[in-house]
C-alpha cells in the first residue's frame, strides 16, 4: 500500500503516560479490526500501533482544527503508552499538535476468528493492548448480537483504569458487553464488574463453557504468556486462544 501522511490534531491524556492521539490522514481505506499502522517518527525510527479507529472523513471535522493546506481523507485514532521510556516514548511525550508523520504500513493478521461458532468471546487486555479490541468488539457485537462478550482489563490500581470510560464511550449502543476491571495492587469492596487480582486469577471465574469460548489476549507479553498457560491448564484448546503481545520477553 502507498505511504500517506498523518497530521496530529489531538493529544488526550487518559492516565499518566497513556494518551489517545487523533490524526487527520490524506488517505483513507478500510481496515480489518485488529490491524496496525507503522509510523515513521523520524528517519530510521519506525513504530507500530494498533488502530482504534480509521474513519472516512466526510466533511465534518468534529470540532478539530485542520489546516486548509492539508487534504483530509480519514481520521486515525491510536492509543500510545510512553511508559517504556525509549525514543518513541520521548517523541510522543513531547510531540506538538500540527506535527506531520508518515504512515508507511497498514497490516496485521490479528483479528476475530472466522468460520467458528462460539458461545462466548472473552477479550483480555492490559495497557494499550486495549486498542485493537475496540474495533474488534464493535465488529463482533454487530455481527453476533446474541453472543456473550466480556472484556477483562488489568491494571495495578483503579486510578489507572482508562478502559471502562473509553469502551463505554465507543460501545455505548451495545448492551451485550460486560467490562470486568481487575486490579492487583488495590483494596476495595468487590463487585461483579470490579475485582481484586490479576486477570489470570479473575478470568477463570467467569468461564462457563471452555470448549465454546474464544479468548483474545493483547498487551504485556508476560500477561499473555501467563494467561495462555492458565487457559491451557484448564483445558482450553490452543486454537481458541488468539494473541497479540506488545514487546517481547527477555530470554
Secondary structure, DSSP 8 states (H G I E B T S, - for coil): ---EEEEEEEEEEEETTEEEEEEEES------TT-EEEEEEETTEEEEEEEEEEEE--S--TT----TTS---EEEEEEEE-TT-SHHHHHHHH--TT-EEEEEEEE---S--SS---SEEEEEEEGGGGHHHHHHHHHHHHH-TTSEEEEEEEESSGGG--HHHHHHHHSTT--SEEEEEEESS------SSEEES-HHHHGGGG-S-GGGEEEEEEEEHHHHHHHHHHHHHHT--GGGEEEEEES----
